[in-house]
Amino acid sequence: MRTRFFIAAILLASSAVAQEVNHLTIDAQVRSRGEYNNGAITPRSEGERPALFINERARVGIGYERGAVELKVSAQHTGVWGQEVLNERSGRVNLNEAWAKVKAKNGLFMQAGRQILSYDDERLLGASDWSVAGNSHDALRLGYESEEHTLHLLASFNQMAENDRGLYYGGPMPYKTMQGAWYHYQARYAPVGISALVLNVGKEKGDEGKGKTYFMQTLGTHLTYSPSAFDIAASFYYQMGRSVIGHYEYNTGAFMASASVGYTFLPAFKLTLGYDYLSGNDGRNTNEHAFTTLFGTQHKFYGAMDYFYSTPLAIQLNPGLQDAHATIESQMGKAVNLQLTYHYFMTAEKLKNLDTNIGHEADLQLTFRLAKDATLSAGYSVMMGTSTLDTMKGGSHKSWQDWAWLSLNVSPRIFSTKW
């Protein structure tokens, strides 16, 4: 009798497991981008020759989901054409994602491992997909998700090895520890979205055995409203605490504010006007630090030539930034998209003997959809800078500064099965 009962219990359990659907996917991406750099990243000086190179990303990702369990592992190889020898045996491969997620039926979940943290418009936490490698964090994420309400709690603690003693990090990540919370409300019957973000980032200063961790807090909100043909967004973030850059530590009392209004005139024509303000330091109090954009997708906001926040300045002080911008976007059929963006840059703070006018940048991008999983994109940018730009970034504003690129991106889902 006991044997029959035991066998029946096993069959019942097996039947319950069999009812859960297994879903396995394999995704791949190969993206090659050639760049003609005649002034991007760092403005060129008079007489400097332009650079020309081709970079590439190759990714393969495996995803698995069954009931409450979800896994993803994604490996990538990044580099520049010609960087490796003809018969290279030790190519550079790393994990872009490697996480496990457990979900409950009431909307709660837990996710741990190497993962992409992308929130709102990616101003402070983003995938940074333009960069060859992108951004990934080793983190624990706890949360709740429903149709209207989403809450994520974040925690990360980085070490170089399994230390026997001590908590010194000194590793390649831009922070030692991070905690945060993100809440988003999406109205069910109105085109309104409200987000709140709180982050506490700890960075080390000093050598092993003498190091100290300084903590900076960032808190703020991101709002969206999209009635009819309008697309309206606004953000405000404030930073406080202590920040570390290199060997220097700073008190932080900084903020940023942004607003944009887009209007679709025709199904294929949209105009967006926007303004960003990021506070800075005018040099009168060198212990005060400017607003930092943390781990966001900076290429998306402050000019495609990546002069600001994506790359460091040539001077210790950061006068902040004002960016008045306008974008015209045209969707020419299903296969072609054209964008033209104009930026007028100014410093947020007045530096001694320098004008606040930094310069004008124009960014043009054209994207062709060649097939379902393949796009060809091209871009051209030019910067008309001032002597203030020379002081902030180096180079010479008297030299012509431009940049062009061409990218082929193929990213198919090559396998998907359920059983």
Secondary structure, 3 states (H helix, E strand, C coil): CHHHHHHHHHHHHHHHHHCCCEEEEEEEEEEEEEEEEECCCCCCCCCCCCEEEEEEEEEEEEEEEECCEEEEEEEEEEEECCCCCCCCCCCCEEEEEEEEEEECCCCEEEEEEEECCCCCCCCCECCCCCCCCCCCEEEEEEEEECCCEEEEEEEEECCCCCCCCCCCCCCCCCCCEEEEEEEEEECCCCCEEEEEEEEEEEEEECCCCCCEEEEEEEEEEEEEECCCCEEEEEEEEEEEEEEEECCEEEEEEEEEEEEEEEEEEECCEEEEEEEEEECCCCCCCCCEECCCCCECCHHHCCCCCCCCCCCCCCCCCCCCEEEEEEEEEEEECCCEEEEEEEEEEECCCCCCCCCCEEEEEEEEEEEEEEECCEEEEEEEEEEEECHHHHHHHCCCCCCCEEEEEEEEEECCEEEEEEC
